[in-house]
Amino acid sequence: MRKMTYVVIGGGYAGIHTVKAIQKKVQKKNQSHRVILIDPNPDHIKKVLLFKPAAKKTNIKIPFKRIFPNGVEIIQGFVTAINHFDKSISVRRSSEEEILINYDAVIITVGSTFQSMDRGGIELSSLNNAERIHQRWKENIQLAKHTDDKEERKRLLTVTVVGAGISGIETSALLAEQIRLAAQSNGLSQEVRVLLINSKERLFMDGPEKLSRKLESRLKELGVEVLHNERATYEANGKLELKSNKSIPTGLCIWTTGLVPNPILSNWELPLTENGRLKVDSSYRVIGRVGMYSIGDCARIIDPKNKMEDKANCKEATIQGKRLGKIIQADLNKQKVPVHKKPMTTYCIGLGETQGLVWVALPTFNLFLSGKLGYWIRKMTWDMASLVK
């Protein structure tokens, strides 16, 4: 068998699991096969944990060399073009050097990013922004400590989290816990307010009402106030404006909404949907592109049985990555190719430093696991998603 070159673009959850699957299913049987991972950064960033460095000093970076000590070439750079006719990729390295890589198969896993919007506040979209959030609320505590203006102190100690998906829930929960802990030594813990802005009538509309009640109950214990049926429009001059014409004085506004497929896709002359996702078939092969695959947030993946679109989250991406290894192996051997299959509905949500909530939709009933067990399961899924042993 001739030497093959497999290139994975993007080192997020989908990307690292795809590399691992190729190593296991393809490279293991032929050590001469070349596996390349391209990413602008030298590290895998655990993006679902961005709320952690926003609340406390936390390292959420893992060097790619640690994840793949052998058998994988790590190229730090930006893909500037993909030529599917001659199967080549142009990459601009951090040194501004331009290199050309020929491939037999390329897998695009560039994920999603925040839509660039001028709306004030800080988007929880990067490690840098998470650290800015952490610095901001710490500074606000000090400013509140030294002001005699009660309304200004109230504003400084108010944090608004916009978006009540899993990211918003986990962010507000840990922030409420950590900010109150930090404010306690200054006698200000009782004045800290953390507001979670939810545009829906209840939390987590994808799940049963019992799950919503459990989530809100735990958030209330932590001191998080949930405002339902409210949409935030922008933050300016220390005020968060709502679509209902109300405004909330706030010392810190955090946006956890506005994710879109990575806009870099539009530069590569690929078949995209109206909302910018890559068009793929049920085996993750990009439509009209031989030897090209895509999974994760950047791909529109439809379940062939129920015709439902896959959710954009790290759990789905890791499962897709493992399956893609089998698909590539089957394509290579000209065998029957596996197709996408929707996994069992399972959600794990962190609710503070040591608590969590797990929901599993079993065929005949809903299973809930909470407290420390819920957090342990949540942590295990975080570690598995980032290939942490």
Secondary structure as a PSIPRED ss2 file (coil, helix, strand):
# PSIPRED VFORMAT (PSIPRED V4.0)

   1 M C   1.000  0.000  0.000
   2 R C   1.000  0.000  0.000
   3 K C   1.000  0.000  0.000
   4 M C   1.000  0.000  0.000
   5 T E   0.000  0.000  1.000
   6 Y E   0.000  0.000  1.000
   7 V E   0.000  0.000  1.000
   8 V E   0.000  0.000  1.000
   9 I E   0.000  0.000  1.000
  10 G C   1.000  0.000  0.000
  11 G C   1.000  0.000  0.000
  12 G C   1.000  0.000  0.000
  13 Y H   0.000  1.000  0.000
  14 A H   0.000  1.000  0.000
  15 G H   0.000  1.000  0.000
  16 I H   0.000  1.000  0.000
  17 H H   0.000  1.000  0.000
  18 T H   0.000  1.000  0.000
  19 V H   0.000  1.000  0.000
  20 K H   0.000  1.000  0.000
  21 A H   0.000  1.000  0.000
  22 I H   0.000  1.000  0.000
  23 Q H   0.000  1.000  0.000
  24 K H   0.000  1.000  0.000
  25 K H   0.000  1.000  0.000
  26 V C   1.000  0.000  0.000
  27 Q H   0.000  1.000  0.000
  28 K H   0.000  1.000  0.000
  29 K H   0.000  1.000  0.000
  30 N C   1.000  0.000  0.000
  31 Q C   1.000  0.000  0.000
  32 S C   1.000  0.000  0.000
  33 H C   1.000  0.000  0.000
  34 R E   0.000  0.000  1.000
  35 V E   0.000  0.000  1.000
  36 I E   0.000  0.000  1.000
  37 L E   0.000  0.000  1.000
  38 I E   0.000  0.000  1.000
  39 D E   0.000  0.000  1.000
  40 P C   1.000  0.000  0.000
  41 N C   1.000  0.000  0.000
  42 P C   1.000  0.000  0.000
  43 D E   0.000  0.000  1.000
  44 H E   0.000  0.000  1.000
  45 I E   0.000  0.000  1.000
  46 K C   1.000  0.000  0.000
  47 K H   0.000  1.000  0.000
  48 V H   0.000  1.000  0.000
  49 L H   0.000  1.000  0.000
  50 L C   1.000  0.000  0.000
  51 F H   0.000  1.000  0.000
  52 K H   0.000  1.000  0.000
  53 P H   0.000  1.000  0.000
  54 A H   0.000  1.000  0.000
  55 A H   0.000  1.000  0.000
  56 K C   1.000  0.000  0.000
  57 K C   1.000  0.000  0.000
  58 T C   1.000  0.000  0.000
  59 N C   1.000  0.000  0.000
  60 I C   1.000  0.000  0.000
  61 K E   0.000  0.000  1.000
  62 I E   0.000  0.000  1.000
  63 P E   0.000  0.000  1.000
  64 F H   0.000  1.000  0.000
  65 K H   0.000  1.000  0.000
  66 R H   0.000  1.000  0.000
  67 I H   0.000  1.000  0.000
  68 F C   1.000  0.000  0.000
  69 P C   1.000  0.000  0.000
  70 N C   1.000  0.000  0.000
  71 G C   1.000  0.000  0.000
  72 V C   1.000  0.000  0.000
  73 E E   0.000  0.000  1.000
  74 I E   0.000  0.000  1.000
  75 I E   0.000  0.000  1.000
  76 Q E   0.000  0.000  1.000
  77 G E   0.000  0.000  1.000
  78 F E   0.000  0.000  1.000
  79 V E   0.000  0.000  1.000
  80 T E   0.000  0.000  1.000
  81 A E   0.000  0.000  1.000
  82 I E   0.000  0.000  1.000
  83 N E   0.000  0.000  1.000
  84 H C   1.000  0.000  0.000
  85 F C   1.000  0.000  0.000
  86 D C   1.000  0.000  0.000
  87 K C   1.000  0.000  0.000
  88 S E   0.000  0.000  1.000
  89 I E   0.000  0.000  1.000
  90 S E   0.000  0.000  1.000
  91 V E   0.000  0.000  1.000
  92 R E   0.000  0.000  1.000
  93 R E   0.000  0.000  1.000
  94 S C   1.000  0.000  0.000
  95 S C   1.000  0.000  0.000
  96 E C   1.000  0.000  0.000
  97 E C   1.000  0.000  0.000
  98 E E   0.000  0.000  1.000
  99 I E   0.000  0.000  1.000
 100 L E   0.000  0.000  1.000
 101 I E   0.000  0.000  1.000
 102 N E   0.000  0.000  1.000
 103 Y C   1.000  0.000  0.000
 104 D C   1.000  0.000  0.000
 105 A E   0.000  0.000  1.000
 106 V E   0.000  0.000  1.000
 107 I E   0.000  0.000  1.000
 108 I E   0.000  0.000  1.000
 109 T C   1.000  0.000  0.000
 110 V C   1.000  0.000  0.000
 111 G C   1.000  0.000  0.000
 112 S E   0.000  0.000  1.000
 113 T E   0.000  0.000  1.000
 114 F E   0.000  0.000  1.000
 115 Q C   1.000  0.000  0.000
 116 S C   1.000  0.000  0.000
 117 M C   1.000  0.000  0.000
 118 D C   1.000  0.000  0.000
 119 R C   1.000  0.000  0.000
 120 G C   1.000  0.000  0.000
 121 G C   1.000  0.000  0.000
 122 I E   0.000  0.000  1.000
 123 E E   0.000  0.000  1.000
 124 L C   1.000  0.000  0.000
 125 S C   1.000  0.000  0.000
 126 S C   1.000  0.000  0.000
 127 L H   0.000  1.000  0.000
 128 N H   0.000  1.000  0.000
 129 N H   0.000  1.000  0.000
 130 A H   0.000  1.000  0.000
 131 E H   0.000  1.000  0.000
 132 R H   0.000  1.000  0.000
 133 I H   0.000  1.000  0.000
 134 H H   0.000  1.000  0.000
 135 Q H   0.000  1.000  0.000
 136 R H   0.000  1.000  0.000
 137 W H   0.000  1.000  0.000
 138 K H   0.000  1.000  0.000
 139 E H   0.000  1.000  0.000
 140 N H   0.000  1.000  0.000
 141 I H   0.000  1.000  0.000
 142 Q H   0.000  1.000  0.000
 143 L H   0.000  1.000  0.000
 144 A H   0.000  1.000  0.000
 145 K H   0.000  1.000  0.000
 146 H C   1.000  0.000  0.000
 147 T C   1.000  0.000  0.000
 148 D C   1.000  0.000  0.000
 149 D C   1.000  0.000  0.000
 150 K H   0.000  1.000  0.000
 151 E H   0.000  1.000  0.000
 152 E H   0.000  1.000  0.000
 153 R H   0.000  1.000  0.000
 154 K H   0.000  1.000  0.000
 155 R H   0.000  1.000  0.000
 156 L H   0.000  1.000  0.000
 157 L C   1.000  0.000  0.000
 158 T E   0.000  0.000  1.000
 159 V E   0.000  0.000  1.000
 160 T E   0.000  0.000  1.000
 161 V E   0.000  0.000  1.000
 162 V E   0.000  0.000  1.000
 163 G C   1.000  0.000  0.000
 164 A C   1.000  0.000  0.000
 165 G C   1.000  0.000  0.000
 166 I H   0.000  1.000  0.000
 167 S H   0.000  1.000  0.000
 168 G H   0.000  1.000  0.000
 169 I H   0.000  1.000  0.000
 170 E H   0.000  1.000  0.000
 171 T H   0.000  1.000  0.000
 172 S H   0.000  1.000  0.000
 173 A H   0.000  1.000  0.000
 174 L H   0.000  1.000  0.000
 175 L H   0.000  1.000  0.000
 176 A H   0.000  1.000  0.000
 177 E H   0.000  1.000  0.000
 178 Q H   0.000  1.000  0.000
 179 I H   0.000  1.000  0.000
 180 R H   0.000  1.000  0.000
 181 L H   0.000  1.000  0.000
 182 A H   0.000  1.000  0.000
 183 A H   0.000  1.000  0.000
 184 Q H   0.000  1.000  0.000
 185 S C   1.000  0.000  0.000
 186 N C   1.000  0.000  0.000
 187 G C   1.000  0.000  0.000
 188 L C   1.000  0.000  0.000
 189 S H   0.000  1.000  0.000
 190 Q H   0.000  1.000  0.000
 191 E H   0.000  1.000  0.000
 192 V C   1.000  0.000  0.000
 193 R E   0.000  0.000  1.000
 194 V E   0.000  0.000  1.000
 195 L E   0.000  0.000  1.000
 196 L E   0.000  0.000  1.000
 197 I E   0.000  0.000  1.000
 198 N C   1.000  0.000  0.000
 199 S C   1.000  0.000  0.000
 200 K C   1.000  0.000  0.000
 201 E C   1.000  0.000  0.000
 202 R C   1.000  0.000  0.000
 203 L C   1.000  0.000  0.000
 204 F C   1.000  0.000  0.000
 205 M C   1.000  0.000  0.000
 206 D C   1.000  0.000  0.000
 207 G C   1.000  0.000  0.000
 208 P C   1.000  0.000  0.000
 209 E H   0.000  1.000  0.000
 210 K H   0.000  1.000  0.000
 211 L H   0.000  1.000  0.000
 212 S H   0.000  1.000  0.000
 213 R H   0.000  1.000  0.000
 214 K H   0.000  1.000  0.000
 215 L H   0.000  1.000  0.000
 216 E H   0.000  1.000  0.000
 217 S H   0.000  1.000  0.000
 218 R H   0.000  1.000  0.000
 219 L H   0.000  1.000  0.000
 220 K H   0.000  1.000  0.000
 221 E H   0.000  1.000  0.000
 222 L H   0.000  1.000  0.000
 223 G C   1.000  0.000  0.000
 224 V E   0.000  0.000  1.000
 225 E E   0.000  0.000  1.000
 226 V E   0.000  0.000  1.000
 227 L E   0.000  0.000  1.000
 228 H C   1.000  0.000  0.000
 229 N C   1.000  0.000  0.000
 230 E C   1.000  0.000  0.000
 231 R C   1.000  0.000  0.000
 232 A E   0.000  0.000  1.000
 233 T E   0.000  0.000  1.000
 234 Y E   0.000  0.000  1.000
 235 E E   0.000  0.000  1.000
 236 A E   0.000  0.000  1.000
 237 N C   1.000  0.000  0.000
 238 G C   1.000  0.000  0.000
 239 K E   0.000  0.000  1.000
 240 L E   0.000  0.000  1.000
 241 E E   0.000  0.000  1.000
 242 L E   0.000  0.000  1.000
 243 K C   1.000  0.000  0.000
 244 S C   1.000  0.000  0.000
 245 N C   1.000  0.000  0.000
 246 K C   1.000  0.000  0.000
 247 S E   0.000  0.000  1.000
 248 I E   0.000  0.000  1.000
 249 P E   0.000  0.000  1.000
 250 T C   1.000  0.000  0.000
 251 G C   1.000  0.000  0.000
 252 L E   0.000  0.000  1.000
 253 C E   0.000  0.000  1.000
 254 I E   0.000  0.000  1.000
 255 W E   0.000  0.000  1.000
 256 T C   1.000  0.000  0.000
 257 T C   1.000  0.000  0.000
 258 G C   1.000  0.000  0.000
 259 L E   0.000  0.000  1.000
 260 V E   0.000  0.000  1.000
 261 P E   0.000  0.000  1.000
 262 N C   1.000  0.000  0.000
 263 P H   0.000  1.000  0.000
 264 I H   0.000  1.000  0.000
 265 L H   0.000  1.000  0.000
 266 S H   0.000  1.000  0.000
 267 N H   0.000  1.000  0.000
 268 W C   1.000  0.000  0.000
 269 E C   1.000  0.000  0.000
 270 L C   1.000  0.000  0.000
 271 P C   1.000  0.000  0.000
 272 L E   0.000  0.000  1.000
 273 T C   1.000  0.000  0.000
 274 E C   1.000  0.000  0.000
 275 N C   1.000  0.000  0.000
 276 G C   1.000  0.000  0.000
 277 R C   1.000  0.000  0.000
 278 L E   0.000  0.000  1.000
 279 K E   0.000  0.000  1.000
 280 V E   0.000  0.000  1.000
 281 D C   1.000  0.000  0.000
 282 S C   1.000  0.000  0.000
 283 S C   1.000  0.000  0.000
 284 Y C   1.000  0.000  0.000
 285 R E   0.000  0.000  1.000
 286 V E   0.000  0.000  1.000
 287 I C   1.000  0.000  0.000
 288 G C   1.000  0.000  0.000
 289 R C   1.000  0.000  0.000
 290 V C   1.000  0.000  0.000
 291 G C   1.000  0.000  0.000
 292 M E   0.000  0.000  1.000
 293 Y E   0.000  0.000  1.000
 294 S E   0.000  0.000  1.000
 295 I C   1.000  0.000  0.000
 296 G H   0.000  1.000  0.000
 297 D H   0.000  1.000  0.000
 298 C H   0.000  1.000  0.000
 299 A E   0.000  0.000  1.000
 300 R E   0.000  0.000  1.000
 301 I C   1.000  0.000  0.000
 302 I E   0.000  0.000  1.000
 303 D C   1.000  0.000  0.000
 304 P C   1.000  0.000  0.000
 305 K C   1.000  0.000  0.000
 306 N C   1.000  0.000  0.000
 307 K C   1.000  0.000  0.000
 308 M C   1.000  0.000  0.000
 309 E E   0.000  0.000  1.000
 310 D C   1.000  0.000  0.000
 311 K C   1.000  0.000  0.000
 312 A C   1.000  0.000  0.000
 313 N C   1.000  0.000  0.000
 314 C H   0.000  1.000  0.000
 315 K H   0.000  1.000  0.000
 316 E H   0.000  1.000  0.000
 317 A H   0.000  1.000  0.000
 318 T H   0.000  1.000  0.000
 319 I H   0.000  1.000  0.000
 320 Q H   0.000  1.000  0.000
 321 G H   0.000  1.000  0.000
 322 K H   0.000  1.000  0.000
 323 R H   0.000  1.000  0.000
 324 L H   0.000  1.000  0.000
 325 G H   0.000  1.000  0.000
 326 K H   0.000  1.000  0.000
 327 I H   0.000  1.000  0.000
 328 I H   0.000  1.000  0.000
 329 Q H   0.000  1.000  0.000
 330 A H   0.000  1.000  0.000
 331 D H   0.000  1.000  0.000
 332 L H   0.000  1.000  0.000
 333 N C   1.000  0.000  0.000
 334 K C   1.000  0.000  0.000
 335 Q C   1.000  0.000  0.000
 336 K C   1.000  0.000  0.000
 337 V C   1.000  0.000  0.000
 338 P C   1.000  0.000  0.000
 339 V C   1.000  0.000  0.000
 340 H C   1.000  0.000  0.000
 341 K C   1.000  0.000  0.000
 342 K C   1.000  0.000  0.000
 343 P C   1.000  0.000  0.000
 344 M C   1.000  0.000  0.000
 345 T C   1.000  0.000  0.000
 346 T E   0.000  0.000  1.000
 347 Y E   0.000  0.000  1.000
 348 C E   0.000  0.000  1.000
 349 I E   0.000  0.000  1.000
 350 G E   0.000  0.000  1.000
 351 L C   1.000  0.000  0.000
 352 G C   1.000  0.000  0.000
 353 E C   1.000  0.000  0.000
 354 T C   1.000  0.000  0.000
 355 Q C   1.000  0.000  0.000
 356 G E   0.000  0.000  1.000
 357 L E   0.000  0.000  1.000
 358 V E   0.000  0.000  1.000
 359 W E   0.000  0.000  1.000
 360 V E   0.000  0.000  1.000
 361 A E   0.000  0.000  1.000
 362 L C   1.000  0.000  0.000
 363 P C   1.000  0.000  0.000
 364 T C   1.000  0.000  0.000
 365 F C   1.000  0.000  0.000
 366 N E   0.000  0.000  1.000
 367 L E   0.000  0.000  1.000
 368 F E   0.000  0.000  1.000
 369 L E   0.000  0.000  1.000
 370 S E   0.000  0.000  1.000
 371 G H   0.000  1.000  0.000
 372 K H   0.000  1.000  0.000
 373 L H   0.000  1.000  0.000
 374 G H   0.000  1.000  0.000
 375 Y H   0.000  1.000  0.000
 376 W H   0.000  1.000  0.000
 377 I H   0.000  1.000  0.000
 378 R H   0.000  1.000  0.000
 379 K H   0.000  1.000  0.000
 380 M H   0.000  1.000  0.000
 381 T H   0.000  1.000  0.000
 382 W H   0.000  1.000  0.000
 383 D H   0.000  1.000  0.000
 384 M H   0.000  1.000  0.000
 385 A H   0.000  1.000  0.000
 386 S C   1.000  0.000  0.000
 387 L C   1.000  0.000  0.000
 388 V C   1.000  0.000  0.000
 389 K C   1.000  0.000  0.000
